[in-house]
Amino acid sequence: MRRWFLLGVSSFHTQRGRRTFPRARLRSPAPASAPAARNWDKGGGAERGGAAAAVGLQRQWERGAVRRRRELDSMENQVLESSEERTFQYQSSLPSLPVPALDESLKKYLDAVKPFLNQEEYERTKDIVKKFEHGIGKDLQQKLLERAKLRRNWLEDWWLNVAYLEPRLPTQLYYNFGGPGPYFEHYWTPKEGTQIERASMNLWYTLQFWDLLRTERLATHKSRNSPLDMNQFRMLFCSCKIPGITRDSFCNYFKTESEGECPSHVIVMCRGRIFAFDAVYEGCMLNPSEIFRQFTYIQKRCHNEPDGPGLGALTSNERTKWAEAREYLINLDPKNLTLLEKIQRSLFVVSFDDSSPHATSKDYSQITRLALAGDPTIRWGDKSYNSIIFSNGTVCSNCDHTPMDGMVLVALGSYVDEKIIESKGKWEGSDKIRDIPWPEELVFTLNQKMLNEIEHAKKQYYQQASDLQLVNYAFTSFGKTLTKKKRLHPDTFVQLALQLAYYKLHGRPGCCYQTATTRHFYHGRTETMRPCTVEAVEWCQSMLNPNSSPHERLQLMLKAFAKHNKLMKECETGKGFDRHLLGLLLIAKEQGLPVPELFMDPAFTKSGGGGNFLLSTSMVGYTRIGGSAVPMVHHGYGVFYRIRDDRFVVACSAWKSCPETDAEMLCKNMFQCFQDMIQLTATAQL
C-alpha cells in the first residue's frame, strides 16, 4: 500500500479566529435568535563553531519564529464571510505553479536522504544524482519546463491521476480522510434521542455554508494579505468519484449563482437504504423544522421496515471490482444509472448510524475510528462529503480525498461549530412546516449476483477495517500558548516531538511526510515537507545520549527548528523537491523512457520517495476540528494533530497486523516528548 498524498491541511492556512456569519441568500427562514543508522558524518554537534555561532543561531531562530508567529496570528484573525470580495475573484490572477531549478531540487534531495544512509551508500547516491543532473535529468527538466508553458499548473492533472484516480486499492478505507465534529465538547454532549434534531441543525448550517459558496460570500483565504487558491471549495458539494476499470473519473456539478443552476438535493442513508429530498423548496431553503420532518419520515420507515441491501458497501470495494459491479448494475436496469447519477449529483450524503461512540474532550478514539472505518452500507465512499450522525447525537465526517484536501472540511466544520455555539445548540426560529414533498427512496433493481457482491464487499471491508489500530487523545498539560511564549513554533514543536518519539520507540530515524500547502499558486494543493532532517536526527541522538549536556541538546534542537522552518517556507513558495521529482519521473514515462536510476536507487525508497514514508503526517489546524487517515505504508503510522491554546490533540493510526508498529505507544511517547522538550527549555534557561 503506497500513496503519494496526504490529508493536505497546511501548517498555517487552516486557522480561524474571529468570525461573522451570514444569513443565507436563498430565502431562508429566520435563523436562531442567538531504516540504517546514520554514520556518514561522525563529527561535531551544536558545539562546533563556539559561542559566537550559537548566538548567531539563536538570533536567526528567533527572527524566524517571530515571522512565522505573525503569519499564524494573521490567519487566526480572518473572518469567514466577506461583503466586499468574492470567493473566487482572485483565481485568474494567481501565479502559475513554478518548476524549481533542477540543481536546487537535487541538492535538497541529497540532504534529505542523508539520515538514512551510511557513508558508502551516500557516496553512491551522490554519483547517481550527479549522473542524473548532467544526463537524462537535464532533458527531462527541459520537457517539464515546456509543459509548464502550456499549463498554469503543470502538476494538477498528473497529481489527480497518479495520487487518486489510478490506484486500485479500496479508496474508502485506504485513501479517504475523516474525523469527529467537536460539537460534543459543548452543547451537543452525547445523548440518546437527539440524532434527528442535531442532524437537522447540522444540515441547516451546512446548507448555509453551501449558500456562501453559491453566492461567493465565503471570504477568500489569505496569507499575509496574499490570496490563496480557493478552487477546492468548489469540490465540496455536488461532487463524486466514478469507478473505472483502470482509472477512475471525477464529476463535479457545483455552480455559483452567476454560473447557473446547481443541484440542491441531499442523499440520506440509513440501515442499508437510500433516500433523497430537495433541500430547497420554491426558492427557499428548508428550515430545521422541515428538515426534522424529512429525517423523521426516513427514520421511522427504516426502523419499522426491513433493512435495505446496503448498496453503498460496493463503494468500499477494490476499484476495478466496483467498476465492474457498477457496469453490471447499469446493464441490469437502465433505471439504476438514473439513481446512481442522482447520488453523484447530490449536495452530499447524510448518514444515520446506529452506533453510540464514546467521546470526550480528552479521548476521541472511538468516534474517530468510526469516521474512518465505520459501517460501509450507510456511506457513499466516492462522495466528497459524508456527514455521519450517530444514535447518541455525536457527529463525524468521511470524505473522498480526490478533489480536495482537509482544509476545506476544517473551514466547514469550524463554521458549523461556531453556529452551534451561537445558537446554544437549539433551533429557536420558525417551526412552520410547508407542504414540501416527502423524501423519495432510491430503490435499485438487484439480482442475487448483485446481492452476493454486496455481501462480499461488506465482508472484505470489515476484515480490512478490523486491522486498523487508531488512538486519538488530547495532551492537556500545555499547548500553543506556552510554546509561543518559549518562541517555539507550535507546529514544528509537534513535528520534532514526533521525530524523537519515533526514534525512541524504533531506535532509528523515521522518514516522514508533512503536508505543506502550495495554494499560493493557481490550483495549488500540496507539497511534501520532510521533517526527518540531519539536524533533527542529531538532536534526537543527543536526547538519548546521557553524555550530552542540556545546553548542547538545546542548541541542537534550535538548529532542528530553524531547518524545519526553512524547509516549510521553501515548500510553500514552490521550492520543494518531491513534486518536482515526480514530474520528472512522469515526463520520462510519458516519453516511453526507462525509469531513471535515481528512482531505482534504494536511497529513494528508504527516505520515503514513491509513497514510502513511515510517518505520514498533517497538522489539521488551530481549531476544534480534528481529522485522521490510515498509514501510508503497512509498517508505518498516520499521525494527524490539531493545536489549541491549552492542548495538542493527536490522532495516530497503525495496522495491528504489523508487529513493528504500535499507535498507542507512539502517541504516549509523543506526549512524553512534549514534556521533555519544554523541560529542556527550562533547564537550559530558554
N, C-alpha and C positions, 0 to 999 in steps of 0.2 A: 504494500500500500504506500504509494508515493503521491504527494501533492505539491504543486508549485506555488500554492497560495496560502494565505491565512485570512483570519477574520477581517482585517483591513480597517481597524479603528486607529486613527492617527494618535500619536502620543500627545499631540497638542490641539487637535482640531475637533474634539467632541465635547468640549466643556461648555456648560451653560450656567450662567448665574442669574442675573435679573431677567425677568420675562414679563411680557404683556401678552394677553391672549385675546383673540378676536371673537366676534360673533360671526357665524357662518354667513357667507354672501348669499347662499341659497336662502330662500325664505324659510327660516328655521324658527321653531317655537322659542319662546323666551328661555334663556339659559337659567341655570340655577342662580338663586339670589346671591349668594356669596361663594577516536579511541587510542593512540600511542602517547606515552609520556613525552613531554617536550624536553629535548636535550640539545636542541640546535644552538643554544647560547647559554653557557654555564655561568656567565659573568653577571655581576652587578645587581643592583636593586635601586631603590629610591635614593640610597646614599651617594650614588655616583653624581659627581658634579658639585658636591658640597652644599653648604648652607645657601650660597647665592642662588644656585639652581632651584633649591627648594622654595625660596622666597618668590622667585620668578614664577614657578609653577603655581604657587598659592594665588598670586595675583591674577594670573591667566585664568585659573579655575574660577575665581570669584567673579571676574568680568563675565565669563560665560554663564555662570549661574544666575547672575543678575539679569542678563539679557533674556535667558530662557524663562526666568520667573516673570518678567514683564510680558512675554508672549503668552504665558499661561494665564496670567491675570486678565489680559485683554480678551482672551477667548471666553473666560468665565463671565465677563460682564456684557456679553452680547445679548440683545433681546431677540425674541423669536419672530415676532411679527414686524413687518415694515410697511409703512404707509407711503414711503417715498420711492423705494426701489422695488423693482420687480424681481422675482426669484431667479429667473433665467436671463436677465438682461445683460449680464457680462459674458455670457458664453462665447459670443462671437469675438470678443476682444482678448480672451485668454491666450497666452503664448502657447505655441506648439511644444510638444514633448521633445526635448533635445536628445541628440545622440552624443553620449560622452566621448571624450578623446580616448582612443584605443590604449595608448601608453598609460594613461592615468588609471583606467579600469584594471589593466593587468597588474599595475603596481599595487593597487588596493587588494586585488585578488591574492597576490603573493603574501601580502601582510596578513590576510585573513586565514590562510591555510597554515601559517607558522605554528600555532598552538597544537596542531595535530600531527606534526611530522618531526622525525629526528633529523639531524644534520644531513645525513646521506640522502634521505627522502626529499628534504627541502632543496638540496642542490639539483637533484634530478628534475624536480618540478620547475625550478628556475630555468633549466635548459629547455624544457618543453615549452614554457611560456615565451622564452626568447625566440625559439623557433617559430612559434605561432605568430608572434608580433611582427616578425620580419618576413614571414611567408604567407600562408593562406589567410591569416588574420587580417593582413593589410587589404587583400582583395575583398574579403567579406565585409570589412568596415566600409569600403567604398560603396558596395552594393547596398548596405544598410543606410548610408547617407543618401543614396539615390532614392530609396524607398521613402525616407523621411521628407524628401522634397515634394512628394505627391500626397502625403497624408499629414494632417495636423497632429495625429497621434499614431506613430509608426508601430506601436505595440498593441493597440486596442484589439484589433481583430485576432491577432495571434493569441493574445492572452485569453480572450474569451474561449477560443477553441481549445488551446492546449491545457488550460487550467480547469475548465469547467465542462465543455461540451463533448470533448473526445474521450475522457476517461470512462471506462466501462464498469467500474465499481458501483455498488449501490450508493447513490449520492445522498439519499436522505439521512443515512447514518454517518457516512464517512466524509461528507462534504458540507452538509447543512450546518448552520450555527443556530444556537438558541440560548434562552436564558429566562430567568424569572422576572416578573414585574415586581417592583418593590412595594407595592401598594399595601401589602400585609404589614408593613412596618409602621403604618399609621392608622388610617381609617378603615381599611379593609382587612382586619385581622381574620385568620381562618375561622370560618363559622358555617356549619351546615345550613342549608336552606337559603343561601344567599347567591347561589350560582347564577340564576336568571336575572336577578336585579342588577348584580355587578356586571354581568355580560352586557346588559342593555346600556348601562352607562359607559362601559368601555368602548362599545361600538359607537355610541353617540360622540364621544370625544375623538375617536379615530376618524369618524366622518368629518368632523370639523377640521382636523389636520389635512384630510384629503381636499377639503374645500380651500384651505390655504394654498395648496399646490395648484389646484384648478384655477384659482384667481391670481396666482403668482404673488401672494402676500407673505409667503414664508421668507423671512429675512435671509439674504444671501450670506453664507458663511464667509468669514474673512479672517485673515491672519495679518495682524499689524496693518490693518486697513486695506490689504490686498485681497480681492475677491478670490474665492476658491471655486472649483468646478462643482456645479450642482446637478449634473446630468443624472447621477444615480438616484436622485429623488423622484425622477420620472418613472423609475422601475419598481417602486414600492407597491403601487396599486395597478390592477388590471394587467398583470404580467404572469407569464407561465413558461416553464421549460417543457419542450415536447420531445419524447424519446425517439432516437433514431437507431438504425441498425449499427452503423459505425460512428456516427456523430449525432448528437442531439441538436435541436434548434431552439430558438427562443423567440417568443412573441410578446409584444407589448402594445396594449390598446389604449393606454392613457393619453389624454389630450387636455391641454389647458382650455379655458373658456374661449380664448381667442382662436384656438385651433379647431374647435368644433365639439361635437358630441362625444361623451365619454361614458362607457358602461358604468352603471350605478347599482348593480345588484350584488348581493353578498351570497356566499355559499355557507351553509351550516351543516356540519357533520356530527351525527350523534348515533351511537350504538350501531355502527355499520351502515347507516342510512344517510342519504344526501338530500338536502333541501336547498331551495333558492327563494329569495324575495328581494324586491327592489327597495333600496334604502331611501329613494326619493319618490314622492307621490305628488303629482300635479305641481311639479316645480318646487316642492317643499320637502326638506329633509325630515324623515321620521323622527319624532321626539322619543325620549327614553320610554315613555308610557306605551307608545305604539310599538316600539321595538320589543318591549317586555311582552306585549300581546303576541307578537310573532314567535318569539322564543318559547313562550308558554305552550302555544299550539304544537310546536315541534316536539318539545319535551314530553308533553302528555301522550302524543302519538307514539313516540319511541319507547316510553315506559309502559304503555298499555298494549303494545303490539309486538310481534316477534322482531328480533334484531335483524338488521339488513345483512347483505352478503359481505360488506366490508371491502368494497372495490378499491378504496384508497390504498390498501396494502400493496397493490400492484406497483405503486409509485416507489415503494421501498425496495423493489427488486433490482437485480443487476440490469444495467441499462439496455443491453441488447434484448434480454428476455422480456423486459417491459415493453420495448418497441414491438416485438413480435406479438405479444399479447394484445397490445393496443390495436395493431393492424387486424388481428383476428376478430377482435371485438367490433371493429367498424364493419368488417365484412359480414359479421353475423346479422347485423341490422343497421341500416343507414341512420336510424334514429339515434343510435349510440354515438355517432360522430357529432350530431347536434348537441347532445348532452355534454360530451367532452368539451366541445367548444364553449358551451355556457360556463363550465368551470374555468376554462382557460381565460375567458374574458372578464370574469368576475373581479370585483374590487379586491377581495381577499377571502380567506376561509376562517370561519368561526368554528372552533371545535369544542364540543361538550364532553368532558372526560369524567368518568365516574370515580376516579381516584381522589383521595384526600391527602395530599402530601404534607408531611411535617415541614414547617417553615418558620424560622425565627430570624431575627436580625443578626444572629451570630452563626447560624448553620442553615445554609441554603441547599445542602447536598441533595435531598430527595427531590425537591421541585426542579432543580437544575438538571438532574439526571432524567427526569420525566420529560423535560423540554427537549432534550437531545434524543432520548431513546424510549419514548412513551408509545402508546397504542397506535399502530400504523393504520388502523382501519378508520380513524377519525381525523386524519390529517391528509392533505394532498401534498406529498413531498416535493412536487415540482412548482408549487405556487411560491411566489416571492415572500408571502407573509401568511402564516397560520397563527391565529390568535387562539390560545387554548385556555379554557376556563374550567377549573376543577370543581368537584362537588362541594368543597368547603370554601368556595369563593376566591381561591388564590388563582393567579393568572401567570401564564408564561407564553413564550412565542417560539416558533420554529420556522426558519427562513431558508429558502434556496439562496446559495451564495453566488450563483451565476451572475446576476445583473447588478449586484450592489454589495457594499461592504458594511460592516457593523455600525458605522456612524449614522447611517440612515435610521436604523432601529433605535439607536440611542436618542436621536432627536425626537422621534415619535414617542418613545417611552417616557422621555422627560416631559413632553407636552402633556400626555395623559396623567402623569404623576402629579404635576402641578395643578391640573384641573380638578383632580380628585381632592387634593388638599384644599383648593379654593372653595369647593362645594361641601367640604367635610364629608365626602363620600356619599352624599344623598342628593337625589333629584328633587328640587323644590319648585320646578317650573310647572308648565301646563300638564295636566293629566288628561287632556282631551284626546280622544281616540277617534280618528276619522274612519270612514268606511273603506279602508285600504284592502287590497286583495290579500287573501291568505297565502302563506308560503306554498310553493309548488315542490312536490317530491320528484327528484330525478330518478326514475326507475329504468334501469338498463335492462336490455334483453340479454340474458345469460343462459348458457347451457352447462351441462355437467363438466365439460372440459374447462370452461372458464372458472367455475366454482372450485375445481381442483387446483387451478393456477393460483387462485386467491389463497387457498389454504396452504399451498406450498410456499408462497411468498411470506405469509404470516409466520410459518414455522421457521423459515430461514432467517427472517428478521429477528425474531425473539431469540434464536440461538446466537446470532451475532451480537445483539444488544446485551445479552446476559454476560458477555465477556467484558463489558465496559465497567471500569472502576472510576468513579468520579467523586471527588470531595469538593465542597465549596464552603469555606469558612471565612469568618471575619477575624482579623487581628485588631484588637481594640486598645492596645496599650498606648499607641500614638498613631499619627497619620501625617497628612500633608503639612499641618501647621508646624510641627516640630522639625520635620526635615527641611522645610523652608527656613526656619529660624536658624538651622545649622548650615544654611547656604548650600544645601544638597538638593538637586532637582529630584522631586518625588518619583518620577518615572524611572530615572536612571538608578535611583536608590533601590527600587524593587528589582530591576534587571540584574544589578550586581549581587543583590542578596540571592537571587535565583542561581547565578553562576556559582556562588560559594556553596549554596545548599546542594547543588548537583555534584560539585567536586567532593564535598564531604561524604555524600551518600555513595558515590560511584568511584571515587579515587582517581578521577581523570577529568579533563575539560569536556564540556558538553557543547557540541556545535548547536548554535541557536539562531532561530529566525525571529526577529521582531518586526512587526509591521511599521513601515514609515509611509506617510501619505505623499502622493505626487499630485494632489488636487490643485496645486498652483498652476497646473498645465491643463490644456484642453482635454477633457475626458480622462484625466489622470486618475489612477486608482492607488496602487501601492508599489513600494519598492522594498527589497529585503535589506534590513539593517542587521548586521551580525554582531551581537553583544559579546561573543566569546573572543575577545581580543588578547593580544600578547600581554597587554597591561593588566587586563582582568585576571588572567591566569597567574601572573606574577603576584598579584595581590592575594588571590586565593591560596597560593602556596605559602605566602608569608603568614597568613592567618592560621595555617596548620603547622607552622614551624615554631616550636617553643622557643627557639633562639632569636626570633625576630622581636624587636622592641616595638612598643606601641607607636613611637614616632615613625619608625620605618614602615610599619603597617599603614599608618595614616597617609604618609606620603605616597605610597603605592596605590592606596585607594583613591586619592585625589587625581593621580595620573590616570587611573582607570575611568574615573568620572569624566575627566577632560577629553579622553579619547572617545568615549561613548557619545558625549555631546557633539563632538566634532563630526563623527560619522553620521549621526542622525541628521544634523544640519545639511550635510552633503547629500544624503539620500532625498531629503525633502526638496532640495533645489535641483534635482535632476542629475546629480553627480554620483549616484550609486553605481554599482557594477554588476549586480546579479541579473537584472532585467536586460542589461546591455549584452552580457554573455549569452543569455537566452536568445536574444535577437540574432546574434552572430551564428549560433547553432541552427536556428530555424532557417536563416538565409542559406546556409550550407545544404540543409535538407531540401529546400525548395529548388536549389540548383542541381540536385542529384549528386552532390559531392559526398565523399566518405566523411564520417564523423571525425572532426579534428582530434588529434591526440590529446589536446588539453582536456577534452571532456571524457576521455577514456582513462586518464591518469587517476590512480586510486586516491590521490590527494583531493580531487574534485568531489568525490563521494564522501570521503572521510570528513571533510569540512562542511558537509551539508548540501552541496550542489546537487541539482537534479531532483530536488524534493526529498532529501535525505537528512533533514535536520532532526536531531534527537529532542530538541526543545523547540516547540512551535508556540510562539507567544504573541499576545497582543494586549495593549492597555485599552480597556473598554471606555475609559473616560473618568471625569471628575464628578459624575452624577451618581444617582442611586441605581442606575440601570446596569444590570450585570449581563454577562454573556459567557459562552463556552463553546468548545468544539473538541473533537477527538484528536488524538495524536496524529502527527504527520506520518510516522513510521511505527511499526509494531513494537519496537523496543524503545520507543520514545514517550514523550509526555506532551500534552496540550496544557498550556498554562495561560490563563486569562485573568485579568485583575482590574479592579477599579479602585480609585483613590478618593478618600474623603478627608476632611479636616482632621478627624479623630481616629481614622482606621484605614486599613488596607483589606480589601475583600478579594480573596484568591480562589479561583476555580482551577482544579488540577485533575487531569484525566490520564488514564493509562489503561493497558489491556491486562486483564487478570491472567491470561494465558502466557504472558511473558514473565518468566521467573526473575528477570533482572530489574523490573520496574515496580515501584510502589508509590502510587499517587499520595496516599496518606502520609507516608514518611517524608516525601519530598516537600509537601505542604508544611508539615511540622518543622522540618529543617529550615524552610524559608522564614518561618516566624521566629525561630531562634536566631537566625542570621540578622533579622531586623534588629533584635535586641543587641546582638554583638556589635553591629555597625554603629549604633547610637552610643553604646558603651565605649567604643573605640574613640569616638569624637570627644567624649567626656574625659577619658583617661589621658588622651593626648592634647587636651585643652583646646579643642577647635571651637 
